[in-house]
C-alpha cells in the first residue's frame, strides 16, 4: 500500500479507495483500556468500544436505581415527625400508667412530704362528734351519757329533738352540748336518792 495519496492528471490528490481506508484503520488503530489487553484491528476495537458503552449504560442504570431508592427529603422529614409523635405518645402513656409511690408505714425516717409540699397544720380528717356531750369517738345516738341521763329521767329524746322532764324542748345550739342544759336544769331540781324512792314506793304515805 502506498503511503501517499494518488495524484490526478492535474497533480491534485485523489480520494483514497474505501478498502485502503479500512486497511489503514486496521493497521493504525490501537486501543488500550484498564483491564483490557492491547488490541488492534477496526472490528475488534469497535467491539471493545461497544462493551465500554454498555458498561457505562449499566453504571447509569444502576445510578438511576440508587437515586430512586433514596427517599425524598420531604417524605423523610414527614417520617421523622411521625416517629417523634409516636415517641411522645408512648411517653405520655407510660407516665399515666406509672404506679404511685405511697409512703411506707412504720418508718421513722420516711419523708412523706419530699415533693416540697408544706406539712398540713390541721387534722387530716374530721372525727365524729357527739352533740350531747361534745366528746369524740361516738355518735349522738350512742352517747353513754345520754343513755344514762335518759335512764335517770333527766332528759327525753324524740327523734332528733331533746326534751327536759318538764316537757320543754332543749334549743339546738351546735356550740353547746345538750348535756350542759340537762345538768343545769337537774341541778335546779333536787333529785330523790334511789333508796328513798324505793322506800316511798313501799310507803306511799311518805
Backbone torsions as a table, in degrees:
resi	resn	phi	psi	omega
1	UNK	NA	133.8	-179.2
2	UNK	-74.9	146.0	179.1
3	UNK	-83.2	-12.3	-179.7
4	UNK	-113.8	152.4	178.9
5	UNK	-73.2	148.1	178.8
6	UNK	-65.9	151.3	-178.0
7	UNK	-104.0	148.6	175.6
8	UNK	-89.7	176.9	179.9
9	UNK	-59.9	-32.6	-179.7
10	UNK	-86.2	2.6	177.8
11	UNK	92.8	-2.2	178.6
12	UNK	-81.3	156.7	-178.4
13	UNK	-78.8	136.2	176.6
14	UNK	-90.8	150.9	176.2
15	UNK	-65.9	143.4	-178.7
16	UNK	-72.5	158.3	176.6
17	UNK	-74.0	155.8	-176.3
18	UNK	-64.2	-39.5	179.6
19	UNK	-65.9	-30.4	176.7
20	UNK	-68.5	-37.5	179.0
21	UNK	-65.3	-43.2	179.0
22	UNK	-62.3	-43.4	-179.4
23	UNK	-64.3	-40.8	179.6
24	UNK	-66.2	-39.2	179.8
25	UNK	-65.0	-42.7	179.8
26	UNK	-66.3	-27.7	-179.1
27	UNK	-82.2	-30.5	-171.0
28	UNK	-100.2	-31.8	-173.5
29	UNK	-74.8	126.8	174.8
30	UNK	-135.8	126.2	-176.5
31	UNK	-111.1	131.8	175.8
32	UNK	-125.8	120.7	177.8
33	UNK	-130.3	149.8	175.7
34	UNK	-59.9	128.1	179.7
35	UNK	90.7	-4.8	179.1
36	UNK	-116.7	150.8	177.1
37	UNK	-84.3	163.0	-179.6
38	UNK	-67.7	123.3	-176.6
39	UNK	-124.4	164.0	177.6
40	UNK	-145.2	157.2	-178.3
41	UNK	107.4	137.6	-175.3
42	UNK	-67.4	-45.9	-177.3
43	UNK	-63.6	-43.2	-179.8
44	UNK	-67.4	-39.9	178.5
45	UNK	-66.6	-34.3	177.4
46	UNK	-63.8	-40.8	177.5
47	UNK	-63.8	-40.1	179.4
48	UNK	-64.4	-42.3	179.4
49	UNK	-64.7	-38.9	179.2
50	UNK	-64.3	-40.8	177.3
51	UNK	-62.9	-40.5	178.6
52	UNK	-62.4	-40.3	177.8
53	UNK	-64.7	-40.3	178.4
54	UNK	-62.7	-39.5	178.1
55	UNK	-63.5	-41.7	178.4
56	UNK	-63.5	-39.9	177.3
57	UNK	-62.9	-39.0	177.9
58	UNK	-63.1	-41.2	175.9
59	UNK	-61.8	-40.8	-179.5
60	UNK	-64.4	-43.6	178.4
61	UNK	-64.8	-39.7	178.8
62	UNK	-63.6	-39.1	179.1
63	UNK	-65.9	-42.3	178.1
64	UNK	-61.9	-40.0	179.0
65	UNK	-65.2	-40.4	178.1
66	UNK	-64.2	-39.4	178.6
67	UNK	-65.5	-35.9	177.5
68	UNK	-67.5	-35.4	-179.1
69	UNK	-74.2	-25.2	178.3
70	UNK	-69.4	124.3	-177.6
71	UNK	-66.1	150.5	177.6
72	UNK	-66.0	148.1	-176.9
73	UNK	-63.3	-41.1	179.8
74	UNK	-66.6	-42.4	178.8
75	UNK	-64.5	-38.4	178.9
76	UNK	-65.2	-41.4	178.7
77	UNK	-65.1	-39.1	177.9
78	UNK	-63.6	-40.6	178.8
79	UNK	-63.6	-39.5	179.5
80	UNK	-64.0	-42.2	179.6
81	UNK	-63.3	-41.3	178.6
82	UNK	-63.8	-40.3	178.8
83	UNK	-65.1	-38.9	178.6
84	UNK	-64.3	-39.3	178.4
85	UNK	-65.4	-41.2	178.8
86	UNK	-63.3	-40.2	179.0
87	UNK	-64.7	-42.5	178.9
88	UNK	-64.1	-39.1	178.3
89	UNK	-64.0	-41.3	178.5
90	UNK	-64.3	-38.2	178.7
91	UNK	-64.3	-41.3	179.8
92	UNK	-65.3	-40.7	178.1
93	UNK	-63.9	-39.8	-179.8
94	UNK	-66.4	-38.7	180.0
95	UNK	-69.0	-36.3	-178.9
96	UNK	-71.5	-27.1	-179.3
97	UNK	-100.1	10.2	-179.4
98	UNK	-71.5	138.9	-179.9
99	UNK	-70.5	146.4	178.3
100	UNK	-80.7	140.2	179.3
101	UNK	-94.7	95.4	178.9
102	UNK	-82.1	146.0	179.1
103	UNK	-66.5	139.1	179.1
104	UNK	-81.1	135.7	-179.8
105	UNK	-82.7	150.1	175.9
106	UNK	98.7	-12.4	-179.3
107	UNK	-95.8	129.8	-178.6
108	UNK	-80.7	-18.1	-176.6
109	UNK	-100.7	6.8	-179.5
110	UNK	-70.9	134.0	177.4
111	UNK	-101.6	96.1	-175.7
112	UNK	-73.4	-14.2	-178.3
113	UNK	-119.7	45.8	-176.4
114	UNK	-73.5	-13.4	-178.4
115	UNK	-82.0	1.1	178.4
116	UNK	96.3	-1.0	178.4
117	UNK	-71.8	142.6	-179.6
118	UNK	-68.8	146.7	177.9
119	UNK	-69.8	130.4	-179.0
120	UNK	-64.0	140.7	-177.5
121	UNK	-90.4	-32.3	-178.8
122	UNK	-91.4	-171.4	179.0
123	UNK	-76.7	145.1	-179.1
124	UNK	-77.0	-13.6	179.3
125	UNK	-147.9	158.3	178.1
126	UNK	-99.6	110.7	-179.2
127	UNK	-71.4	159.9	177.0
128	UNK	-67.2	138.2	-179.9
129	UNK	-123.3	136.1	179.7
130	UNK	-87.5	127.7	-179.5
131	UNK	-79.2	-12.7	180.0
132	UNK	-81.6	-45.2	-178.9
133	UNK	-117.9	-5.7	-179.2
134	UNK	62.0	29.3	174.4
135	UNK	-104.4	152.6	-177.5
136	UNK	-92.0	160.7	174.3
137	UNK	105.4	-8.9	178.9
138	UNK	-153.5	161.9	179.2
139	UNK	-87.1	172.6	-177.7
140	UNK	-65.3	-38.2	-176.1
141	UNK	-77.5	-9.3	177.2
142	UNK	-115.1	21.6	-178.0
143	UNK	-72.9	124.2	179.0
144	UNK	-65.1	-32.1	178.9
145	UNK	-67.3	-38.6	179.4
146	UNK	-66.8	-41.8	178.2
147	UNK	-62.8	-39.5	179.8
148	UNK	-64.8	-45.4	-179.1
149	UNK	-67.6	-33.8	177.5
150	UNK	-66.0	-40.1	179.0
151	UNK	-64.5	-33.3	179.3
152	UNK	-83.9	-3.3	179.0
153	UNK	77.6	17.9	-179.1
154	UNK	-83.3	-20.0	-177.6
155	UNK	-152.1	155.4	178.1
156	UNK	-134.3	135.8	-177.2
157	UNK	-110.5	136.1	175.6
158	UNK	-133.0	94.7	-175.0
159	UNK	70.4	-121.5	176.7
160	UNK	-94.9	1.0	-177.5
161	UNK	-101.0	148.0	179.7
162	UNK	-122.8	140.9	-175.9
163	UNK	-131.0	147.8	174.4
164	UNK	-81.1	165.0	178.2
165	UNK	-56.5	-25.8	179.1
166	UNK	-76.4	-7.3	-178.1
167	UNK	94.8	-5.5	179.6
168	UNK	-73.3	131.5	178.7
169	UNK	-77.6	136.8	179.5
170	UNK	-79.6	122.7	-179.0
171	UNK	-62.0	146.8	-179.9
172	UNK	-81.3	124.5	177.7
173	UNK	-145.9	105.8	-176.0
174	UNK	-64.5	-19.9	-179.9
175	UNK	-87.7	-2.6	-178.0
176	UNK	-129.5	127.5	178.4
177	UNK	-67.4	144.9	179.8
178	UNK	-63.2	-33.6	-177.7
179	UNK	-63.9	-25.6	178.7
180	UNK	-63.9	-41.5	178.7
181	UNK	-68.3	-40.7	180.0
182	UNK	-62.8	-43.8	-179.4
183	UNK	-66.2	-37.9	-179.9
184	UNK	-65.5	-44.9	-179.3
185	UNK	-70.0	-36.9	179.3
186	UNK	-69.2	-27.0	177.2
187	UNK	-70.9	-29.4	179.1
188	UNK	-72.5	-32.8	-178.1
189	UNK	-105.7	111.2	-179.3
190	UNK	-66.1	133.5	-179.7
191	UNK	-94.5	143.7	176.9
192	UNK	-76.6	141.3	177.6
193	UNK	-65.3	153.2	-178.0
194	UNK	-58.1	-35.9	-179.5
195	UNK	-65.9	-42.9	179.7
196	UNK	-64.0	-37.2	179.6
197	UNK	-65.5	-42.2	179.0
198	UNK	-65.9	-39.2	179.3
199	UNK	-65.2	-36.9	-179.8
200	UNK	-68.4	-31.7	178.1
201	UNK	-65.3	-39.7	178.7
202	UNK	-76.0	-24.4	-179.2
203	UNK	-127.6	84.2	-176.0
204	UNK	-60.3	-21.5	-177.9
205	UNK	-70.7	-19.0	-178.3
206	UNK	-84.0	NA	NA
